[in-house]
């Protein structure tokens, strides 16, 4: 981690090592922190944040779903994110926005409705050193023994820390079995998503992904679907039986840190071409988008 970086906290900037809470705070003990992770990139016209508007909208929706209150207005959060990127000199990287309860509390319920808000800047090289390797070599994935949380249990659309134990267990299961990433099915046995990744399959010339309902409405997922349709690639969002993943011509995962991560091995099946032709086409498009070279999607880039 970059100990020299500046962290936004409730309207002020502090040093990285000063961004702390008590171990007995509610968000540590009960998992009540909410968050967003988004990327920023350098183009010929300067630094831009990818789909900031959508990420802030989802942060506000998470707070609303969980009956929490953010301490800043939508516009103030926009400004805080932009200023945090400005304060830190990285050319590209990731932004993590965290809403949390710092109060010491043993109670199950929130100590109050109003959250504190912090914004961090993360470096791909220092904070995610394995990312470049996995993007280059592709990933080995498996279907996990753990099911995706049901929306009848908790609001799965909310990006709240407590929900991510589900993904942690799935990822640990994959690692124990010799794989990099896990894919979970929902409680009805249909394909859902990974620990923190959306999943895409290609059969023939069609891009296929699980429908919304039991999965997170991922912003990178949405971007890939929009880019595919704009480019003329047929897309399908549907309830997908588990066996379809073993029949796919290509598979890739998506998320903020790794816009498109090709799958090189699906359990015992090894893909010969990594990335496959449609995966590569979509990966090239997304790289052009974040580098500001595709004017069709310029509205996705928010200037720093």
C-alpha positions as CSV (number, residue, x, y, z in Angstrom):
1,X,0.0,0.0,0.0
2,X,1.1,3.5,-0.7
3,X,1.7,5.1,2.7
4,X,2.4,8.5,1.0
5,X,-1.1,8.8,-0.5
6,X,-3.7,11.3,0.6
7,X,-7.1,10.0,1.9
8,X,-10.3,11.9,1.9
9,X,-12.2,11.6,5.2
10,X,-15.4,13.6,5.9
11,X,-14.3,16.7,4.0
12,X,-10.6,16.8,4.8
13,X,-7.5,15.1,3.6
14,X,-5.3,13.0,5.9
15,X,-2.3,10.7,5.5
16,X,-2.8,7.0,4.6
17,X,-1.6,5.8,8.0
18,X,-4.0,8.1,9.8
19,X,-7.1,6.5,8.1
20,X,-8.0,4.2,11.0
21,X,-10.9,3.2,13.2
22,X,-11.2,1.3,16.5
23,X,-11.3,-2.5,16.2
24,X,-14.7,-2.5,18.1
25,X,-16.3,-0.1,15.6
26,X,-19.6,-1.3,14.2
27,X,-18.5,-1.5,10.6
28,X,-15.5,-3.7,11.6
29,X,-17.5,-5.9,14.0
30,X,-20.7,-6.2,12.0
31,X,-19.6,-5.7,8.4
32,X,-21.8,-2.7,7.9
33,X,-19.4,-0.7,5.7
34,X,-20.7,0.1,2.2
35,X,-18.4,0.8,-0.8
36,X,-17.7,1.4,-4.4
37,X,-14.6,0.6,-6.5
38,X,-13.9,2.4,-9.7
39,X,-11.1,3.1,-12.0
40,X,-9.3,6.2,-13.4
41,X,-7.2,6.3,-16.5
42,X,-4.9,8.7,-18.4
43,X,-5.8,9.7,-22.0
44,X,-4.3,12.2,-24.4
45,X,-6.7,14.8,-22.8
46,X,-5.7,14.0,-19.2
47,X,-7.0,11.8,-16.4
48,X,-10.6,10.5,-16.5
49,X,-12.7,8.5,-14.0
50,X,-14.7,5.6,-15.6
51,X,-18.5,5.9,-15.2
52,X,-18.3,8.0,-12.0
53,X,-22.0,8.9,-12.3
54,X,-23.1,5.3,-12.3
55,X,-20.9,4.4,-9.3
56,X,-22.2,7.3,-7.2
57,X,-25.7,6.3,-8.2
58,X,-25.1,2.8,-7.0
59,X,-23.5,4.0,-3.7
60,X,-26.6,6.1,-3.1
61,X,-28.8,3.1,-3.9
62,X,-26.9,0.8,-1.5
63,X,-27.3,3.4,1.3
64,X,-31.0,3.6,0.5
65,X,-31.5,-0.2,0.4
66,X,-29.8,-0.5,3.8
67,X,-31.6,2.5,5.4
68,X,-28.3,4.4,5.8
69,X,-27.5,8.0,5.2
70,X,-24.4,9.3,3.4
71,X,-22.9,12.5,4.9
72,X,-22.4,14.3,1.6
73,X,-24.7,15.1,-1.3
74,X,-24.3,13.5,-4.7
75,X,-22.6,16.6,-6.0
76,X,-20.3,16.8,-3.0
77,X,-19.2,13.1,-3.4
78,X,-18.5,13.8,-7.1
79,X,-16.2,16.7,-6.1
80,X,-14.6,14.7,-3.3
81,X,-13.7,11.8,-5.7
82,X,-12.2,14.2,-8.2
83,X,-10.2,16.1,-5.6
84,X,-8.8,12.8,-4.2
85,X,-7.5,11.8,-7.6
86,X,-6.0,15.3,-8.0
87,X,-4.3,15.0,-4.6
88,X,-2.6,11.8,-5.7
89,X,-0.4,11.8,-8.7
90,X,-1.0,8.3,-10.1
91,X,-1.6,8.3,-13.8
92,X,-4.1,5.4,-13.5
93,X,-5.4,3.3,-10.7
94,X,-8.4,2.5,-8.6
95,X,-10.6,4.5,-6.3
96,X,-12.4,3.0,-3.3
97,X,-15.2,4.9,-1.6
98,X,-16.1,3.6,1.8
99,X,-19.1,4.6,3.9
100,X,-18.7,3.3,7.5
101,X,-19.8,3.6,11.1
102,X,-16.7,4.4,13.2
103,X,-18.6,4.3,16.5
104,X,-17.6,1.6,19.1
105,X,-20.6,-0.6,19.3
106,X,-21.5,-4.1,20.3
107,X,-25.1,-3.8,19.1
108,X,-26.4,-5.6,16.0
109,X,-28.3,-2.5,14.8
110,X,-26.5,0.6,13.4
111,X,-25.3,3.1,16.0
112,X,-26.9,5.8,13.9
113,X,-28.1,6.2,10.3
114,X,-25.5,8.7,9.1
115,X,-22.2,7.2,7.8
116,X,-18.7,8.6,7.7
117,X,-17.1,8.7,4.2
118,X,-13.6,7.9,3.1
119,X,-12.0,7.8,-0.3
120,X,-8.8,6.0,-1.1
121,X,-6.6,5.8,-4.2
122,X,-5.0,2.4,-5.0
123,X,-2.1,1.6,-7.3
124,X,-2.3,-1.4,-9.6
125,X,1.4,-2.1,-9.3
126,X,1.6,-1.8,-5.5
127,X,-1.8,-2.9,-4.4
128,X,-2.7,-5.6,-7.0
129,X,0.7,-7.0,-8.2
130,X,-0.8,-10.2,-9.6
131,X,-3.3,-8.4,-11.8
132,X,-1.1,-7.9,-14.8
133,X,0.0,-11.5,-14.8
134,X,-3.6,-12.8,-14.7
135,X,-4.7,-10.5,-17.5
136,X,-1.8,-11.7,-19.6
137,X,-2.0,-15.4,-18.9
138,X,-5.7,-15.9,-18.3
139,X,-7.5,-17.4,-15.4
140,X,-8.3,-20.9,-14.2
141,X,-11.9,-21.2,-12.9
142,X,-14.3,-23.7,-11.4
143,X,-17.9,-23.9,-10.2
144,X,-17.9,-23.4,-6.5
145,X,-19.6,-25.6,-3.9
146,X,-20.9,-22.4,-2.3
147,X,-24.2,-20.9,-3.7
148,X,-24.7,-17.2,-4.3
149,X,-26.6,-15.4,-1.6
150,X,-30.3,-15.2,-2.3
151,X,-32.0,-11.8,-2.7
152,X,-34.7,-13.3,-0.4
153,X,-32.1,-13.4,2.4
154,X,-30.4,-10.0,2.0
155,X,-30.4,-7.2,-0.6
156,X,-27.7,-8.7,-2.9
157,X,-27.7,-5.5,-5.0
158,X,-26.1,-3.7,-2.0
159,X,-22.3,-3.4,-2.0
160,X,-21.9,-4.0,1.7
161,X,-19.0,-5.7,3.3
162,X,-21.0,-8.3,5.1
163,X,-22.3,-9.7,1.8
164,X,-18.8,-10.4,0.6
165,X,-18.1,-13.3,3.0
166,X,-20.1,-15.3,0.4
167,X,-17.5,-14.5,-2.3
168,X,-14.6,-15.0,0.1
169,X,-15.8,-18.5,0.8
170,X,-16.2,-19.3,-2.9
171,X,-12.7,-17.9,-3.8
172,X,-11.1,-19.9,-0.9
173,X,-12.8,-23.0,-2.2
174,X,-11.4,-22.3,-5.7
175,X,-7.9,-21.7,-4.4
176,X,-8.0,-24.9,-2.3
177,X,-8.9,-26.9,-5.5
178,X,-6.1,-25.3,-7.5
179,X,-8.0,-22.6,-9.4
180,X,-7.8,-18.8,-9.5
181,X,-11.5,-17.9,-9.5
182,X,-14.8,-19.4,-8.6
183,X,-18.2,-19.2,-10.2
184,X,-21.3,-19.5,-8.0
185,X,-24.7,-20.7,-8.9
186,X,-27.8,-19.2,-7.3
187,X,-30.1,-21.1,-5.0
188,X,-32.1,-22.4,-8.0
189,X,-29.0,-23.9,-9.6
190,X,-28.6,-21.3,-12.3
191,X,-25.2,-19.6,-13.0
192,X,-24.8,-16.4,-11.1
193,X,-21.4,-14.7,-10.8
194,X,-17.9,-14.9,-9.2
195,X,-16.7,-13.6,-5.8
196,X,-16.4,-10.1,-7.2
197,X,-16.7,-10.8,-11.0
198,X,-19.4,-11.0,-13.6
199,X,-19.2,-14.0,-16.0
200,X,-19.6,-14.0,-19.7
201,X,-19.8,-16.9,-22.1
202,X,-19.5,-17.0,-25.9
203,X,-21.3,-19.7,-27.9
204,X,-21.0,-19.3,-31.7
205,X,-21.1,-15.5,-32.2
206,X,-23.3,-14.7,-29.2
207,X,-22.3,-13.1,-25.9
208,X,-24.2,-14.7,-23.0
209,X,-24.4,-13.7,-19.4
210,X,-26.7,-14.4,-16.4
211,X,-29.7,-12.1,-16.1
212,X,-30.1,-9.7,-13.3
213,X,-32.1,-10.8,-10.3
214,X,-29.7,-12.8,-8.2
215,X,-26.5,-11.0,-9.3
216,X,-24.9,-7.6,-8.8
217,X,-25.8,-5.1,-11.5
218,X,-22.1,-4.7,-12.3
219,X,-21.1,-1.4,-14.0
220,X,-18.3,-3.1,-16.0
221,X,-20.8,-5.8,-16.9
222,X,-23.3,-3.2,-18.2
223,X,-20.5,-1.4,-20.1
224,X,-19.4,-4.6,-21.9
225,X,-23.0,-5.4,-22.9
226,X,-23.5,-1.9,-24.2
227,X,-20.2,-1.9,-26.1
228,X,-21.0,-5.4,-27.6
229,X,-24.4,-4.2,-28.9
230,X,-23.0,-1.1,-30.3
231,X,-20.4,-3.2,-32.2
232,X,-23.0,-5.6,-33.6
233,X,-22.3,-8.5,-31.3
234,X,-25.5,-10.4,-30.4
235,X,-26.1,-10.5,-26.6
236,X,-28.3,-12.6,-24.4
237,X,-29.1,-12.1,-20.7
238,X,-31.0,-15.1,-19.3
239,X,-31.2,-17.7,-16.6
240,X,-28.4,-20.0,-17.5
241,X,-28.2,-23.7,-16.5
242,X,-25.0,-24.8,-14.9
243,X,-24.0,-27.1,-17.8
244,X,-23.8,-24.3,-20.3
245,X,-20.5,-23.2,-18.9
246,X,-19.0,-26.5,-20.0
247,X,-20.2,-25.9,-23.5
248,X,-19.0,-22.4,-24.1
249,X,-16.5,-21.6,-26.9
250,X,-15.0,-18.8,-24.8
251,X,-15.4,-17.6,-21.2
252,X,-14.3,-14.4,-19.5
253,X,-14.8,-12.6,-16.2
254,X,-15.3,-8.9,-15.8
255,X,-15.0,-6.3,-13.0
256,X,-13.5,-2.9,-12.2
257,X,-9.8,-4.0,-11.8
258,X,-9.9,-6.3,-14.7
259,X,-12.3,-5.0,-17.4
260,X,-12.0,-8.3,-19.2
261,X,-10.2,-11.3,-17.8
262,X,-10.0,-14.3,-20.3
263,X,-10.5,-17.8,-18.9
264,X,-7.8,-20.2,-19.9
265,X,-9.1,-23.3,-18.1
266,X,-12.6,-24.2,-17.0
267,X,-12.1,-27.0,-14.5
268,X,-10.6,-29.8,-16.6
269,X,-11.2,-28.1,-19.9
270,X,-8.3,-26.0,-21.4
271,X,-9.0,-23.4,-24.0
272,X,-6.5,-23.4,-26.9
273,X,-6.8,-19.8,-27.9
274,X,-6.4,-17.2,-25.1
275,X,-8.1,-14.8,-25.5
276,X,-10.7,-16.1,-28.0
277,X,-11.6,-13.9,-30.9
278,X,-14.7,-12.3,-29.4
279,X,-13.1,-11.9,-26.0
280,X,-10.2,-10.1,-27.7
281,X,-12.5,-7.9,-29.7
282,X,-14.3,-6.8,-26.6
283,X,-11.1,-6.4,-24.7
284,X,-9.7,-4.1,-27.4
285,X,-12.9,-2.0,-27.4
286,X,-12.8,-1.6,-23.6
287,X,-9.1,-0.6,-23.7
288,X,-9.9,2.0,-26.4
289,X,-12.8,3.3,-24.3
290,X,-10.7,3.9,-21.1
291,X,-7.9,5.4,-23.2
292,X,-10.3,7.9,-24.7
293,X,-9.9,6.6,-28.2
294,X,-13.5,5.6,-28.8
295,X,-15.8,8.6,-29.1
296,X,-18.9,6.4,-29.0
297,X,-18.4,6.0,-25.2
298,X,-16.9,9.3,-24.3
299,X,-19.8,10.0,-21.9
300,X,-18.5,7.3,-19.7
301,X,-15.3,9.3,-18.9
302,X,-15.5,11.9,-16.2
303,X,-12.7,14.5,-16.3
304,X,-10.5,14.9,-13.2
